[in-house]
Amino acid sequence: MTDLAIVEPAAAPAPPDDTSPYIEFKNVSKAFGDNHVLTNVSFEVNPAETVCILGRSGVGKSVSLQHILGFLKPDSGRIIVAHEDITDYSEEEMERIRNRVTMVFQSGALFDSLTVGENVAFPLRERRDLSEEQILQIVSGLLEMVGVKEMAEQFPSDLSTGMKRSVAIARALASQPECVLYDEPTTMVDPLMAQLLGDLMKRLKIQLHLTSVVVTHDMRLAKKLADRVVFLYESRVLFFGTYPDMEKCNEPIVQEFLKLDELDLGA
């Protein structure tokens, strides 16, 4: 078993007596011209909780992640991240938040010119406070944790889409975040790889107690990971609650999603 002490967050997500949400959207709206992407959206993510954001393409799932990282600003409403109101934060202030909250992009966003091991080592070398021996030890542990240790010397171009996402998760963990955002982690991978990625994310959730937000249209992944689910439809929150409660939700569009997933499972 890998020693997880080397990759635990450097600090607790919040003081022990702080029960406030780690992330919170308060009546957030965002439009691009006449296209209203988010309309009066409210939900929260508690420390060490995993919340999945579900919905069809174009309903604001990925836009929500960009607001959490401060790449987009809301037209109205407030956004809390890492227990801080970041709505009006400058880019410099957001850099401090991004040291605590990291993202696993759908593309993986790996450096093509670096090996797998060098990609994972990159954020560790940026810190400039670790010896090369320490960096190599941490990289080895992270690659073993995500199941790609034997690929350390390969380049991203040698890997499948699913393997690239596993490496991207290892690199995200190397920055010792308090919170990880996942953008469509099982898109464009085969069903077996989707299951393996889901199992990996669940294992990390249990072992590291990280706060997580997962944007996905994959209902099986949501069922496996989510403590709670945000279901977006036509820019609004149609449902926010646990997965079992969503299964009982009488909204037709939610039931349509669930039925389509049942058909996929039976295929």
SULLIN-V321942 format. One record per residue. N is the residue number from 1. SS is DSSP state (h for helix, s for strand, l for the rest). PSI is psi as a letter, one per 40 degrees, with the letter a starting at -180 (* if undefined). NEAR is the number of other C-alpha atoms within 8 Angstrom. Layout:
<<N | SS | PSI | NEAR> <N | SS | PSI | NEAR>>
//
This chain:
<<1 | l | h | 2> <2 | l | h | 6> <3 | l | h | 6> <4 | h | e | 9> <5 | h | d | 5> <6 | h | e | 7> <7 | h | e | 10> <8 | l | i | 8> <9 | l | i | 8> <10 | l | d | 6> <11 | l | i | 5> <12 | l | i | 7> <13 | l | d | 8> <14 | l | i | 8> <15 | l | i | 6> <16 | l | d | 5> <17 | l | e | 4> <18 | l | h | 6> <19 | l | e | 7> <20 | l | i | 6> <21 | l | i | 10> <22 | l | d | 14> <23 | s | h | 13> <24 | s | h | 12> <25 | s | h | 13> <26 | s | g | 11> <27 | s | f | 11> <28 | s | h | 16> <29 | s | i | 14> <30 | s | h | 12> <31 | s | i | 10> <32 | s | g | 7> <33 | l | b | 5> <34 | l | e | 5> <35 | s | h | 6> <36 | s | h | 11> <37 | s | d | 14> <38 | s | h | 13> <39 | s | h | 11> <40 | s | f | 10> <41 | s | h | 13> <42 | s | h | 10> <43 | s | i | 9> <44 | s | i | 9> <45 | s | h | 13> <46 | l | i | 11> <47 | l | h | 11> <48 | l | e | 9> <49 | l | i | 11> <50 | s | h | 14> <51 | s | h | 13> <52 | s | h | 14> <53 | s | h | 13> <54 | s | i | 14> <55 | l | i | 11> <56 | l | i | 8> <57 | l | i | 6> <58 | l | e | 6> <59 | l | e | 12> <60 | l | e | 11> <61 | h | d | 14> <62 | h | d | 8> <63 | h | d | 9> <64 | h | d | 8> <65 | h | d | 11> <66 | h | d | 10> <67 | h | d | 12> <68 | h | d | 11> <69 | l | e | 11> <70 | l | e | 12> <71 | l | d | 7> <72 | l | i | 8> <73 | l | i | 9> <74 | l | i | 11> <75 | l | d | 8> <76 | s | i | 8> <77 | s | i | 11> <78 | s | i | 12> <79 | s | h | 14> <80 | s | h | 14> <81 | s | h | 12> <82 | l | f | 11> <83 | l | e | 10> <84 | s | i | 6> <85 | s | h | 10> <86 | l | e | 11> <87 | l | d | 10> <88 | l | e | 6> <89 | l | i | 10> <90 | l | i | 6> <91 | h | d | 7> <92 | h | d | 7> <93 | h | d | 8> <94 | h | d | 12> <95 | h | d | 8> <96 | h | d | 8> <97 | h | d | 11> <98 | h | e | 9> <99 | l | e | 9> <100 | l | d | 11> <101 | s | h | 13> <102 | s | i | 12> <103 | s | h | 9> <104 | s | h | 14> <105 | l | i | 11> <106 | l | d | 11> <107 | l | e | 5> <108 | l | d | 10> <109 | l | f | 7> <110 | l | i | 8> <111 | l | h | 7> <112 | l | d | 8> <113 | l | e | 5> <114 | l | i | 10> <115 | s | i | 12> <116 | h | d | 13> <117 | h | d | 13> <118 | h | d | 9> <119 | h | d | 11> <120 | h | d | 15> <121 | h | e | 13> <122 | h | d | 9> <123 | h | d | 10> <124 | h | d | 12> <125 | h | d | 10> <126 | h | d | 6> <127 | h | d | 7> <128 | l | f | 6> <129 | l | e | 5> <130 | l | i | 9> <131 | l | i | 6> <132 | h | d | 6> <133 | h | d | 6> <134 | h | d | 8> <135 | h | d | 12> <136 | h | d | 9> <137 | h | d | 8> <138 | h | d | 11> <139 | h | d | 12> <140 | h | d | 10> <141 | h | d | 12> <142 | h | d | 12> <143 | h | d | 14> <144 | h | d | 10> <145 | h | d | 9> <146 | l | e | 12> <147 | l | f | 7> <148 | l | f | 12> <149 | h | d | 9> <150 | h | e | 5> <151 | h | e | 8> <152 | l | d | 11> <153 | l | e | 8> <154 | l | i | 9> <155 | s | i | 11> <156 | h | d | 12> <157 | h | e | 5> <158 | h | e | 6> <159 | l | i | 10> <160 | l | i | 6> <161 | h | d | 8> <162 | h | d | 12> <163 | h | d | 9> <164 | h | d | 12> <165 | h | d | 13> <166 | h | d | 12> <167 | h | d | 14> <168 | h | d | 14> <169 | h | d | 10> <170 | h | d | 13> <171 | h | d | 13> <172 | h | d | 14> <173 | h | d | 10> <174 | h | d | 15> <175 | l | e | 10> <176 | l | f | 11> <177 | l | i | 15> <178 | l | d | 12> <179 | s | h | 11> <180 | s | h | 14> <181 | s | h | 13> <182 | s | h | 13> <183 | s | h | 13> <184 | l | g | 11> <185 | l | d | 14> <186 | l | e | 12> <187 | l | h | 7> <188 | l | f | 5> <189 | l | i | 9> <190 | l | i | 6> <191 | h | d | 6> <192 | h | d | 6> <193 | h | d | 10> <194 | h | d | 13> <195 | h | d | 9> <196 | h | d | 8> <197 | h | d | 12> <198 | h | d | 12> <199 | h | d | 8> <200 | h | d | 9> <201 | h | d | 9> <202 | h | d | 10> <203 | h | d | 8> <204 | h | d | 10> <205 | h | d | 13> <206 | h | d | 7> <207 | h | d | 7> <208 | h | e | 8> <209 | l | f | 9> <210 | l | i | 13> <211 | s | h | 15> <212 | s | i | 13> <213 | s | h | 13> <214 | s | h | 13> <215 | s | h | 15> <216 | l | i | 16> <217 | l | e | 8> <218 | l | h | 8> <219 | h | d | 11> <220 | h | d | 7> <221 | h | d | 10> <222 | h | d | 12> <223 | h | d | 8> <224 | h | d | 8> <225 | h | d | 11> <226 | l | h | 12> <227 | l | d | 9> <228 | s | i | 11> <229 | s | h | 16> <230 | s | h | 14> <231 | s | h | 12> <232 | s | h | 16> <233 | s | h | 10> <234 | l | f | 6> <235 | l | e | 12> <236 | s | i | 10> <237 | s | h | 11> <238 | s | d | 9> <239 | s | i | 10> <240 | s | h | 11> <241 | s | a | 9> <242 | l | i | 10> <243 | h | d | 12> <244 | h | d | 6> <245 | h | d | 8> <246 | h | d | 12> <247 | h | d | 8> <248 | l | e | 6> <249 | l | h | 9> <250 | l | e | 6> <251 | l | h | 7> <252 | h | d | 6> <253 | h | d | 6> <254 | h | d | 11> <255 | h | d | 11> <256 | h | d | 8> <257 | h | d | 9> <258 | h | d | 10> <259 | h | d | 8> <260 | h | d | 8> <261 | h | d | 10> <262 | h | d | 8> <263 | h | d | 8> <264 | h | d | 7> <265 | h | d | 6> <266 | h | e | 5> <267 | l | * | 4>>
//
